[in-house]
Amino acid sequence: MFSSPRDFVRSESGSMMPVMMMITIPLLLAVGFSVDYTSAVTTRSDMQNALDAAVLSITTLPTTTSNADRQTALQQAYAANSGQGTATLTGVNVAADGTATFSAKATYPMPTDFMQIARIKTVTVGVGSSVRKTPALTQADFKVTKVSGYWAKTMTLYGTKFGETTAKPLMTISYTYNGYGDPKGYGTTTVSTINGSTTTVVQKQVCTTSTVKSFTNLPTGAITQTSGSKKYVTTCANTFYPANSTGAVIDVSQMDKLYLEMKVPSGNPTTLRSDDAATSNRLYIGTSTTNMPEVATGQTVDIFTAVPCGQTGYQAWEDGGNPVPADVSNADFFYTTTGKCDFNRRPSETMLTQ
């Protein structure tokens, strides 16, 4: 037996030192490998964060950007976010509905410290990231199709820019009854875009009504009405400015909020708004002239989703002359809306998928 640890160490009569060395070296390797592993985990986490930020950043580039330029921007953003190694763009896909998907990977041969004892000089750390981004409304087009009623009224599109708090008018559609005495009442409607203090007329619809003896040989699109023994025929002529335009074209790419407001001085209520749950139920939104459901009472309308991307949508207002709920045939203010959408020009729903 040894009387002290010092005697145990100095002893030359046994083989305990080799045994201790055999035990100690694996323990040191295990500890060392653990340190390298922890470093790799930390490096991987940092790389993942940098790659996520980089792939998100390239979704804001113009849609015409080449993949080579996207690759350059990806690597620059990755390095700027302290990503180690090389980031590679592995896929860009834009679906028919405008939804864009981007994928990328990054690799880094991380130098080791303790693993070099086992001749492992580097450990490759790899991460991947994918993002899916839906398109958002960047342009809204409005075209009047039919407006009626004895009451004058004006619909205005208001927008609030990002970083601002005051909504500003972007477009107006004003209507004046021409006084022909027909039951429904038709008149003149003027559509104008507004850019600051500049107002530009882009569409004018003039409806003319006359009495006839019969509804035969009527022009295409003629509107017929009967009141007692009288028969009325109304025809509406559209003039666009310039002649090849299709109505009001509104850039909404910088808008944080949008809402529609209709002022009806003789109505009850006199002010209708799409973002007012108390009056938005006088707005109809649908996919055709016959399929326009009324907005449910107590709801507000998000104009960004109410204007469809790449196809024609249909909207109408009931100006207050009839109680609601009511069929869309009771509405007085009809127009079409068409939207242009993109995934890169304004904030939209973005989801990291890997």
C-alpha positions as CSV (number, residue, x, y, z in Angstrom):
1,M,0.0,0.0,0.0
2,F,1.1,3.6,-0.6
3,S,1.2,5.9,2.4
4,S,0.5,9.0,0.3
5,P,-0.5,10.1,-3.3
6,R,3.2,11.2,-3.8
7,D,4.4,7.7,-3.1
8,F,1.8,6.4,-5.6
9,V,3.1,8.7,-8.3
10,R,6.8,8.0,-7.6
11,S,6.3,4.3,-7.4
12,E,8.3,2.3,-10.0
13,S,7.2,-1.1,-8.8
14,G,3.9,-1.2,-10.7
15,S,2.2,-0.2,-14.0
16,M,-0.3,2.4,-12.8
17,M,1.1,5.4,-14.7
18,P,0.5,3.9,-18.1
19,V,-3.0,3.0,-17.0
20,M,-3.6,6.6,-15.9
21,M,-2.3,7.9,-19.2
22,M,-4.6,5.6,-21.1
23,I,-7.5,6.9,-19.1
24,T,-6.6,10.6,-19.1
25,I,-6.0,11.0,-22.9
26,P,-9.5,9.9,-23.9
27,L,-10.9,12.1,-21.2
28,L,-9.0,15.1,-22.6
29,L,-10.1,14.2,-26.1
30,A,-13.7,14.0,-25.0
31,V,-13.5,17.4,-23.4
32,G,-11.7,18.8,-26.4
33,F,-14.2,17.4,-28.8
34,S,-17.0,18.8,-26.7
35,V,-15.4,22.3,-26.9
36,D,-15.2,22.0,-30.7
37,Y,-18.7,20.7,-30.9
38,T,-20.0,23.6,-28.9
39,S,-18.1,26.0,-31.2
40,A,-19.7,24.3,-34.2
41,V,-23.2,24.6,-32.7
42,T,-22.7,28.3,-32.0
43,T,-21.2,28.8,-35.5
44,R,-24.2,27.0,-37.1
45,S,-26.7,29.2,-35.2
46,D,-24.9,32.4,-36.2
47,M,-24.8,31.2,-39.9
48,Q,-28.5,30.3,-39.8
49,N,-29.4,33.7,-38.5
50,A,-27.2,35.4,-41.1
51,L,-28.6,33.3,-44.0
52,D,-32.2,33.9,-42.9
53,A,-31.6,37.7,-42.9
54,A,-29.8,37.5,-46.3
55,V,-32.5,35.5,-48.1
56,L,-35.2,37.8,-46.7
57,S,-33.2,40.8,-48.0
58,I,-33.1,39.6,-51.6
59,T,-36.9,39.3,-51.8
60,T,-37.0,43.1,-51.9
61,L,-35.0,43.3,-55.1
62,P,-36.8,44.2,-58.3
63,T,-38.5,41.3,-60.0
64,T,-36.3,41.9,-63.1
65,T,-33.1,41.2,-61.1
66,S,-31.0,38.4,-62.5
67,N,-30.2,35.4,-60.4
68,A,-26.5,36.3,-60.7
69,D,-27.2,39.7,-59.2
70,R,-29.4,38.1,-56.5
71,Q,-26.5,35.7,-55.7
72,T,-24.1,38.7,-55.3
73,A,-26.6,40.5,-53.0
74,L,-27.2,37.3,-51.0
75,Q,-23.5,36.8,-50.3
76,Q,-23.0,40.5,-49.4
77,A,-26.0,40.5,-47.0
78,Y,-24.8,37.2,-45.5
79,A,-21.3,38.5,-44.8
80,A,-22.7,41.8,-43.5
81,N,-24.7,39.7,-40.9
82,S,-21.4,38.0,-39.8
83,G,-22.1,34.8,-41.7
84,Q,-19.1,32.4,-42.0
85,G,-18.3,30.7,-45.3
86,T,-20.2,31.0,-48.6
87,A,-23.9,31.5,-49.2
88,T,-25.4,30.1,-52.3
89,L,-28.7,30.9,-53.9
90,T,-30.3,27.5,-54.8
91,G,-33.7,28.4,-56.1
92,V,-36.0,31.2,-57.2
93,N,-39.5,30.5,-58.2
94,V,-42.5,32.8,-58.9
95,A,-45.8,31.0,-59.1
96,A,-48.7,31.9,-61.4
97,D,-50.4,33.8,-58.6
98,G,-47.3,35.9,-57.9
99,T,-46.1,34.0,-54.8
100,A,-42.3,33.9,-54.8
101,T,-40.2,31.3,-53.2
102,F,-36.4,31.7,-52.5
103,S,-34.0,29.1,-51.2
104,A,-30.4,29.3,-50.2
105,K,-27.7,27.4,-48.4
106,A,-24.4,28.3,-46.7
107,T,-21.4,26.1,-45.9
108,Y,-18.3,26.8,-43.8
109,P,-15.3,24.5,-43.1
110,M,-14.9,25.4,-39.4
111,P,-11.3,24.9,-38.1
112,T,-11.0,22.7,-35.1
113,D,-8.8,23.0,-32.0
114,F,-8.9,19.8,-30.1
115,M,-10.1,17.5,-32.9
116,Q,-6.8,18.0,-34.7
117,I,-5.4,15.5,-32.2
118,A,-7.5,13.0,-34.1
119,R,-6.4,14.5,-37.5
120,I,-9.7,16.3,-38.0
121,K,-8.6,19.8,-39.0
122,T,-12.0,21.1,-40.1
123,V,-15.7,20.3,-39.6
124,T,-18.1,21.5,-42.3
125,V,-21.0,23.4,-41.0
126,G,-24.0,23.8,-43.3
127,V,-27.3,25.6,-43.0
128,G,-30.3,26.1,-45.4
129,S,-33.1,28.7,-45.6
130,S,-36.2,29.1,-47.6
131,V,-38.7,31.9,-47.7
132,R,-42.1,32.2,-49.3
133,K,-43.5,35.7,-50.0
134,T,-47.0,36.3,-51.2
135,P,-47.7,39.3,-53.6
136,A,-49.3,42.5,-52.2
137,L,-51.3,45.2,-54.0
138,T,-49.1,47.9,-55.6
139,Q,-51.5,49.4,-58.1
140,A,-55.3,49.8,-58.0
141,D,-57.4,50.6,-61.2
142,F,-60.9,52.0,-60.9
143,K,-63.4,52.3,-63.8
144,V,-67.0,53.5,-63.4
145,T,-69.6,51.2,-65.0
146,K,-72.9,52.7,-63.9
147,V,-74.0,55.4,-61.4
148,S,-77.6,56.4,-60.7
149,G,-79.8,58.2,-58.2
150,Y,-81.3,61.6,-57.6
151,W,-78.7,62.4,-55.0
152,A,-75.3,63.8,-55.8
153,K,-72.4,61.9,-54.3
154,T,-68.7,61.6,-54.3
155,M,-66.5,58.5,-53.6
156,T,-62.9,59.1,-52.6
157,L,-60.0,56.7,-52.2
158,Y,-57.8,57.8,-49.3
159,G,-54.3,56.5,-48.6
160,T,-51.8,56.9,-45.7
161,K,-48.2,56.5,-46.6
162,F,-45.7,54.4,-44.6
163,G,-44.4,56.6,-41.8
164,E,-47.2,59.1,-42.0
165,T,-50.4,59.5,-40.0
166,T,-52.6,61.7,-42.2
167,A,-54.6,60.1,-45.0
168,K,-54.6,61.9,-48.3
169,P,-57.0,61.7,-51.3
170,L,-55.7,59.6,-54.2
171,M,-58.9,59.5,-56.4
172,T,-62.4,60.9,-56.6
173,I,-65.5,59.7,-58.4
174,S,-68.2,62.4,-58.4
175,Y,-71.8,62.1,-59.7
176,T,-74.5,64.6,-60.5
177,Y,-78.0,63.8,-61.5
178,N,-79.1,65.2,-64.8
179,G,-82.8,65.6,-63.9
180,Y,-84.5,63.6,-66.6
181,G,-87.2,62.4,-64.3
182,D,-86.7,58.7,-64.9
183,P,-87.4,56.4,-61.9
184,K,-83.8,55.4,-61.2
185,G,-82.2,58.6,-62.2
186,Y,-79.0,58.9,-64.2
187,G,-76.5,61.6,-64.8
188,T,-72.9,62.5,-65.2
189,T,-70.0,60.9,-63.4
190,T,-66.4,62.1,-63.4
191,V,-63.4,60.1,-62.3
192,S,-60.2,62.0,-61.3
193,T,-56.8,61.0,-59.9
194,I,-55.2,63.3,-57.3
195,N,-51.5,63.8,-56.9
196,G,-50.9,66.4,-54.2
197,S,-52.6,69.5,-55.4
198,T,-53.0,68.3,-58.9
199,T,-56.4,66.8,-60.0
200,T,-56.6,65.0,-63.4
201,V,-59.8,63.8,-65.0
202,V,-59.3,60.3,-66.4
203,Q,-62.9,59.2,-67.2
204,K,-66.2,60.9,-67.7
205,Q,-69.5,59.0,-68.1
206,V,-72.5,61.0,-69.5
207,C,-75.8,59.2,-69.3
208,T,-78.7,60.6,-71.4
209,T,-82.3,59.6,-70.8
210,S,-85.3,59.9,-73.2
211,T,-88.9,58.6,-73.4
212,V,-89.8,56.1,-76.1
213,K,-92.9,54.4,-77.2
214,S,-91.4,50.9,-77.2
215,F,-88.2,49.0,-76.2
216,T,-87.4,47.8,-79.7
217,N,-84.2,48.4,-81.7
218,L,-82.4,49.7,-78.7
219,P,-78.6,50.4,-78.8
220,T,-76.3,47.9,-77.1
221,G,-76.1,48.6,-73.4
222,A,-79.3,50.7,-73.2
223,I,-81.0,50.8,-69.8
224,T,-84.7,50.5,-69.8
225,Q,-87.2,51.7,-67.2
226,T,-91.0,51.9,-66.9
227,S,-93.0,54.2,-64.8
228,G,-96.8,54.0,-65.3
229,S,-97.3,54.4,-69.0
230,K,-94.0,56.0,-69.7
231,K,-91.0,54.2,-71.0
232,Y,-87.5,55.5,-70.5
233,V,-84.3,54.6,-72.3
234,T,-80.9,55.6,-70.9
235,T,-77.6,55.4,-72.8
236,C,-74.3,56.1,-71.2
237,A,-71.2,57.3,-73.1
238,N,-67.7,57.0,-71.7
239,T,-64.8,59.3,-72.5
240,F,-61.3,58.4,-71.2
241,Y,-58.4,60.8,-70.9
242,P,-56.1,59.8,-72.6
243,A,-58.3,57.9,-75.0
244,N,-56.4,54.6,-74.6
245,S,-56.7,54.6,-70.8
246,T,-59.1,52.5,-68.8
247,G,-59.9,54.7,-65.8
248,A,-58.1,55.8,-62.7
249,V,-54.7,54.1,-62.2
250,I,-53.5,54.6,-58.6
251,D,-50.0,53.7,-57.3
252,V,-50.5,52.3,-53.8
253,S,-47.1,50.7,-53.4
254,Q,-46.1,53.3,-50.7
255,M,-49.4,53.1,-48.9
256,D,-49.7,51.7,-45.4
257,K,-53.5,52.1,-45.3
258,L,-56.3,52.6,-47.8
259,Y,-60.0,53.2,-47.4
260,L,-62.9,54.3,-49.5
261,E,-65.3,57.1,-48.5
262,M,-68.6,58.1,-50.0
263,K,-70.1,61.4,-49.2
264,V,-73.9,61.7,-49.9
265,P,-75.1,65.1,-48.6
266,S,-78.8,64.1,-48.9
267,G,-78.3,60.6,-47.6
268,N,-78.7,59.0,-44.2
269,P,-76.0,58.5,-43.2
270,T,-74.2,61.2,-45.2
271,T,-70.7,59.6,-44.9
272,L,-70.0,56.0,-45.7
273,R,-66.5,54.4,-45.2
274,S,-65.0,51.1,-45.9
275,D,-63.1,51.2,-42.6
276,D,-66.1,52.1,-40.5
277,A,-67.9,49.0,-39.2
278,A,-71.1,51.1,-38.8
279,T,-71.4,52.0,-42.5
280,S,-69.2,49.5,-44.5
281,N,-72.3,47.3,-44.9
282,R,-73.5,49.5,-47.7
283,L,-70.5,48.3,-49.8
284,Y,-70.8,45.3,-52.1
285,I,-67.8,43.3,-53.2
286,G,-67.8,40.4,-55.7
287,T,-66.5,38.6,-58.8
288,S,-69.2,39.6,-61.3
289,T,-72.1,42.0,-61.8
290,T,-74.5,39.4,-60.3
291,N,-72.2,38.1,-57.6
292,M,-71.6,41.0,-55.3
293,P,-72.4,40.1,-51.7
294,E,-72.9,42.9,-49.3
295,V,-70.3,43.5,-46.6
296,A,-71.6,42.0,-43.4
297,T,-72.7,44.5,-40.7
298,G,-70.0,45.2,-38.1
299,Q,-67.1,44.5,-40.3
300,T,-64.4,46.7,-41.9
301,V,-62.9,46.2,-45.3
302,D,-59.2,45.9,-46.2
303,I,-58.9,47.5,-49.6
304,F,-55.6,45.8,-50.2
305,T,-57.4,42.5,-50.3
306,A,-60.7,43.8,-51.7
307,V,-58.9,44.7,-55.0
308,P,-58.0,41.4,-56.7
309,C,-54.6,40.8,-58.3
310,G,-54.5,40.5,-62.0
311,Q,-58.2,40.1,-62.5
312,T,-61.4,42.3,-62.5
313,G,-63.3,42.7,-59.3
314,Y,-66.7,44.3,-58.9
315,Q,-67.8,46.7,-56.3
316,A,-70.9,48.9,-55.6
317,W,-72.3,51.2,-53.0
318,E,-75.9,51.7,-51.8
319,D,-76.0,55.5,-51.2
320,G,-78.4,55.5,-48.2
321,G,-81.7,55.7,-50.0
322,N,-82.6,52.1,-49.1
323,P,-82.3,50.1,-45.9
324,V,-79.7,47.3,-45.7
325,P,-79.3,44.4,-45.9
326,A,-80.6,44.5,-49.5
327,D,-79.8,42.9,-52.8
328,V,-77.1,44.5,-54.9
329,S,-79.7,45.6,-57.5
330,N,-80.6,48.3,-54.9
331,A,-77.1,49.8,-55.2
332,D,-76.5,53.1,-57.0
333,F,-72.7,53.3,-57.5
334,F,-71.1,50.6,-59.6
335,Y,-67.5,50.3,-60.7
336,T,-64.8,47.7,-61.4
337,T,-61.5,47.3,-59.7
338,T,-58.3,45.6,-60.9
339,G,-55.1,45.3,-59.0
340,K,-51.5,44.8,-59.9
341,C,-49.6,42.9,-57.2
342,D,-45.9,42.2,-56.6
343,F,-43.9,40.5,-53.8
344,N,-41.1,43.0,-53.7
345,R,-42.6,46.5,-53.8
346,R,-44.4,46.6,-50.5
347,P,-44.6,44.6,-47.3
348,S,-46.5,41.3,-47.7
349,E,-47.0,38.0,-45.9
350,T,-43.6,36.4,-45.6
351,M,-42.8,33.0,-44.1
352,L,-39.5,31.3,-43.4
353,T,-40.1,27.7,-44.4
354,Q,-36.7,26.2,-43.5
